Amino acid sequence: MLLVPPGASRASDDVITLAAGQGSIFRLERPFATVLIGDPTVVDVRARDDRSVLLQALGRGSSNVVFIDAHSIAIANIRVIVRDAQI
């Protein structure tokens, strides 16, 4: 359970769908300090700076990716769905 202090904004909830092998840039409104990946066999995350990352689809499935700020508050929780690549 994550407790958020009064006045803190709720984490954004987004869904991103990628084809296997595809990458996508994801930008946040606020700086993040830590990234938690639910299933690292599905998606890899590489920081570009403190407000954007490259999401790299590794394998079919889905995974949550949670971004935590310097005060240990979740600022974004995205669901990444990876589907088979189209031929």
ChimeraX attribute file (.defattr): number of C-alpha atoms within 10 A of each C-alpha:
attribute: neighborCount
match mode: 1-to-1
recipient: residues
	/A:1	3
	/A:2	7
	/A:3	8
	/A:4	13
	/A:5	9
	/A:6	6
	/A:7	6
	/A:8	10
	/A:9	12
	/A:10	13
	/A:11	16
	/A:12	14
	/A:13	12
	/A:14	12
	/A:15	12
	/A:16	13
	/A:17	14
	/A:18	23
	/A:19	17
	/A:20	20
	/A:21	15
	/A:22	15
	/A:23	16
	/A:24	14
	/A:25	13
	/A:26	15
	/A:27	14
	/A:28	14
	/A:29	10
	/A:30	13
	/A:31	16
	/A:32	23
	/A:33	14
	/A:34	15
	/A:35	18
	/A:36	13
	/A:37	19
	/A:38	15
	/A:39	15
	/A:40	16
	/A:41	14
	/A:42	21
	/A:43	27
	/A:44	17
	/A:45	20
	/A:46	12
	/A:47	16
	/A:48	12
	/A:49	11
	/A:50	14
	/A:51	15
	/A:52	18
	/A:53	18
	/A:54	16
	/A:55	20
	/A:56	21
	/A:57	26
	/A:58	19
	/A:59	21
	/A:60	18
	/A:61	16
	/A:62	22
	/A:63	18
	/A:64	20
	/A:65	22
	/A:66	20
	/A:67	24
	/A:68	20
	/A:69	16
	/A:70	10
	/A:71	8
	/A:72	14
	/A:73	20
	/A:74	22
	/A:75	20
	/A:76	22
	/A:77	20
	/A:78	18
	/A:79	18
	/A:80	24
	/A:81	20
	/A:82	23
	/A:83	19
	/A:84	12
	/A:85	12
	/A:86	6
	/A:87	3
